[in-house]
Amino acid sequence: MLIPCPWCGDREEVEFKYGGSADVMYPREPESADDAEWARFVFFRPNPKGKTTERWVHTAGCRRWFTLVRDTVTHQITPA
């Protein structure tokens, strides 16, 4: 799979690390979050069929983080 780095251009997937869903929000008040809220944040992730917004880092290149939209069925990638 080719991933389009906004700074380096298209590169092979092996140069990147997946950073997770871009839609998962950190708890608004982490100091007062209970165990259930932390468990939802740490362990539960969406697993959609179709387009999803993801975070990636170009570890073998510029080392920058970026967001993209990937279709989980076709693996077609578009910029976010």
C-alpha positions as CSV (number, residue, x, y, z in Angstrom):
1,M,0.0,0.0,0.0
2,L,1.3,3.4,-0.9
3,I,0.8,6.1,1.7
4,P,0.9,9.8,0.6
5,C,3.2,11.7,3.0
6,P,2.3,15.4,2.7
7,W,6.0,16.3,2.9
8,C,7.8,13.4,1.2
9,G,5.3,12.1,-1.3
10,D,4.0,8.6,-1.9
11,R,6.0,5.9,0.1
12,E,5.5,2.3,0.9
13,E,3.5,1.4,4.0
14,V,6.6,-0.1,5.8
15,E,8.0,3.4,6.3
16,F,5.0,4.4,8.5
17,K,3.5,3.6,11.8
18,Y,-0.3,3.6,12.4
19,G,-1.3,6.1,15.1
20,G,-4.9,5.0,15.5
21,S,-8.2,6.6,14.8
22,A,-8.2,10.3,14.5
23,D,-11.7,10.4,16.0
24,V,-10.9,9.1,19.4
25,M,-10.9,12.0,21.9
26,Y,-8.8,12.3,25.0
27,P,-11.0,12.7,28.1
28,R,-12.0,16.3,28.6
29,E,-11.2,16.2,32.4
30,P,-8.6,13.4,32.8
31,E,-8.1,14.1,36.5
32,S,-11.7,13.3,37.2
33,A,-12.3,10.5,34.7
34,D,-13.4,7.2,36.2
35,D,-12.1,3.8,35.4
36,A,-14.9,3.1,32.9
37,E,-14.1,6.3,30.9
38,W,-10.4,5.5,30.8
39,A,-11.1,1.9,29.7
40,R,-13.3,3.3,26.8
41,F,-10.4,5.7,25.8
42,V,-7.6,3.1,26.0
43,F,-9.2,-0.1,24.8
44,F,-12.3,0.6,22.7
45,R,-11.8,1.7,19.1
46,P,-14.2,2.0,16.2
47,N,-13.9,-0.6,13.5
48,P,-15.9,0.8,10.6
49,K,-16.5,-0.8,7.2
50,G,-15.8,2.0,4.8
51,K,-14.1,5.4,5.2
52,T,-12.3,6.2,8.5
53,T,-10.0,9.0,9.6
54,E,-6.6,7.9,10.8
55,R,-3.3,9.3,12.2
56,W,0.0,8.1,10.7
57,V,3.6,9.0,11.4
58,H,6.4,8.8,8.7
59,T,8.9,7.0,10.9
60,A,11.4,6.2,8.1
61,G,11.2,9.7,6.6
62,C,10.4,13.1,7.9
63,R,9.0,11.8,11.2
64,R,5.9,14.0,11.0
65,W,2.4,13.1,12.0
66,F,-0.5,13.6,9.6
67,T,-4.2,12.6,9.1
68,L,-5.7,10.8,6.2
69,V,-8.9,9.1,5.2
70,R,-8.7,5.4,4.3
71,D,-11.4,3.1,3.1
72,T,-11.1,-0.1,5.1
73,V,-12.6,-2.1,2.3
74,T,-10.6,-0.9,-0.7
75,H,-7.6,0.7,1.1
76,Q,-8.1,3.8,-1.1
77,I,-6.4,6.8,0.6
78,T,-7.4,10.4,0.4
79,P,-6.0,13.4,2.3
80,A,-8.0,14.5,5.3
